[in-house]
């Protein structure tokens, strides 16, 4: 029996749910309320000392880190295949998934918190916010999270995060000239990996970043047409988050556009 400790709106959890859905694997879920700090409870820290989701337990084996979990699922349940048959495409797939853990995820945390999620956390009061951050095991993440929540789009991390996404989307547009999917001809773990991140930009009203990138628009449409997208993402969209992201994203969109225009000039 596969067990998944996850959260409805976590991009990393969405990625793993998408892989599970593509492979049509049954799983039992444990939903963690991240705003309530479920991921910081002692019983969960025994499974995942990083205090993040997701965590997958498969027949007693505990697997953490979403990129690693997806590779584990591909190794353990190889059909249907989510790695391309072609070696060059497999290499491209891994280059894409590698980027997620080398800056893309951090940039997502910045824009999500600085634009929208800060409002949820600030509403809990400063005492609760301080207590939450004291329990974060990673000092780098702790510092970045505190500034993004307290400073919003004035955070020193915000401009670089926006630039990172504009650069990323430019690379994606170029890569998609080689085929319908990020690694080439075959749908792969690369597309699974990036689906939640592009969805998050969409929810934050940053879809203008691909107004002049038609291949990304087509790729995003193809993703959302897959049954796995509805099962792994849409089914779990939280009604308390979507209006907030839409409202706050619209409020700062002009600022984001100025950053992008400066980067492209």
N, C-alpha and C positions, 0 to 999 in steps of 0.2 A: 504493500500500500504506500503510495506517494502522499506525503503530507507537505503542505506549503504554508509557511508563515508569511503573510503578505499584508498589503494595504491596498485599498481600492484605487487610490490616485498616485501611488508611487510609480515613477517611470521604470524603476528596476523591477518591481513586482509585475508591472504590465508586460515587460519583456519576457519574463519567465512564463507567465500565464499564456502569452502568445505562442511560445514554443510548445507548451503542453497542449494547447488547442490544435496546433498544426499536426502534432503527432497523435492527436485523439487519445491522449492518456487521461485516465480517471485520476482524480486527486481529491484529498480531503483538506479543506482550508481552515486555517486559524487566522482570522482577520484581526490585525493589530491597529488600535487607534493611536496614531502617532502624535496627535495633539494632546492626548491624555498621558503620553509617555509610556505606553505599553512596551515599547522596544527597550526601555531602560529598566524593566523589572528584573529582579535577580534570576527568576526561572528562565526568562528568555536569554539573558546574558550567558547562561550556561551553554546555550546552543550557539549563540552568535555574540561573542564578546565585543564586536564592533558597534553593537546597538543600532543596527540598521536592518531593513528588510530588502529582499526576501531571504528566507532560509528554507531549504528543501531537505526533507528527511525521507530517504528511500530505503525501506527494509533495514532501518537502524543506522544507515550511513547519513551523516549530517554534512550537507554541502552548502557553503556560503559563497557570496559574491555572484551577482546575476550573470555575468559573462561566463564565469566558471560553471555555474549551474546549467546554462544552455549547452555548453560543450559536454558536460556530463550526460545530459539527456540525449544528446546526439550519439555519444559513445555507447550508452547503455540501451537505448531504444532507437536503433539506426534507421528504422523505417517508419514513415516516409523520410527520405534523405533530406537533410537541411544543410549539407555541405555540398558544393558543386562537384560534379564528377571530374571536371577539368582541373588539373593541378594549379594552373595559373589563376583560375577563378577562385579556387580555395585560398590562394595566397592573398588575393584582393579582398576576399571576405574577411580574412583575419586582420588585414591592415585596417579595415573599417571598424571591426569590433574593438581592436586595440585602442583606437582613438577615443572610444567612449570613456575608457578608464584613464585617459591621459589628458583630460581637460574638458571634454564635452559635458560629462555629467556634472562636473563642478560648475561650469557655466550655466547649466540648467538650474542648479540649486540657487545660483545668484539671481538670475532673472525671475525665477518663480517666487523667491522670498522677498526680493526687493520690490517687486511690482505688486504682488497679491497676498501671499501667505503671511506676510508681516502683520497684516491687519487682524488676522485671526489670532496670532500669538500675542500681539500687543493688547488685545481685548481681554486677555487673561490676567493682565496686570504685571508690573515689573518684578514683583517678588516671585511670581510663578515663572517668569521668563528667566530670571537669574538662577533659580533652582534647576530649571530644565537644562540650562547651559553648563552648570557645574557637573552634571551627570554625563555630559558628552565626553567619551574617552579620547577622542582625537583633538589635540589642542589647536591644530591648524583649522579644522572644520569648525571648532568652537569659536575661534576668533572671527572667521569669515561669516558664520551664521549670525553672531551677535551684531556685527556691523551692518549686514544686509537687512536685518530686522529693524534695528534702531535708526538706521540712516536711509533706508529705502533706495531710491534711484540715485541718491547722493553718495551712496557707498563707493569707496574707491575701487571696488571690484566690478562695478556695474558696466562701465564703458568697455572694458576689455572683454567682458562676457558677451556683450552685444556684438562686438567686432569678431569674436571667435565664431559666433553663429553665422555671420555674414560670409566669413571666409569658408566655413564648413559647407554652406549651401552652394557656394561657387564651385567647390570641389565635387559636390554631389551632382551638380548640373553637368559638369564635364564628364564624370564617370558614367552617367546615364546615357551618354552618346554611344556607349559600347553595347548597350542592351537595355532591356526593360527593367532590370534589377541592378542593385548596386554592384554586385560582383560580376555581372554580365548577363548571360541568358537565363540562369536559374535563380529562382527565389531561394534565399538562404538566411542563415543566422545574421547576416549583415542587415538585411531588410527588417528582420524581427527586432534587431537591436535598435534601429533608428526610428521605427514606427512610433514608439511612445514619445520620443524627443520632438519629432516634427508635430505630433499631435499637441504636445504642450505649447509649442510656439503658436500653433493655431488657436488654442484656447486663450493665450495671452495677447491675442490680437496682433501677432507679429507675422501673419501670413503674407503681408505685403513684401516680405523678404524674398518671396518667390514669384512675385507678379511678373518679373522679367526673366523667369527661369521656368519655361514651360515643361521641361522634362521632369522637374521635381513635382510640379502640379500633376502631371500624368502619373507619376510613380505613387503619389499620395492617393490619388483616385483609385488606382489598382489595389493598393493596400486595403482601403476601406471597403472594397468590393469582396474581399475574402471573408468567408464565414468566420474564420478565426478572429478577425478584428472585432466583430460584433460580440463574440463570445468572451474574448479576453480583455477588451478595453471598454467598448460602449456599454456593455452590461454592467460594468462597475463604475461608470462615471458618477461622481458624487454631486447631487443637486445642490449641496451647500458650497461647493467649490466653483462650479462652472459660471454662475452669474458673477461671483466675485472676480474671477480671472478676466471675464469679459469686460466688466465695468472698469476695473483698475488698469487693465491693459489699454483700454481706449483712452483713459485719462493721460497716460504717459506716452502714447504712441508718437506724438509729435516730437518728443524728446528723443525717442529711439530713432526716428527717421533722421534727425539732425546728426546723430552719432554715425549712422550708416552713410549718410551723404558725405560726411567728412572723411570717412575711411575710404570711400570710393573715389574721391576727388584727387 
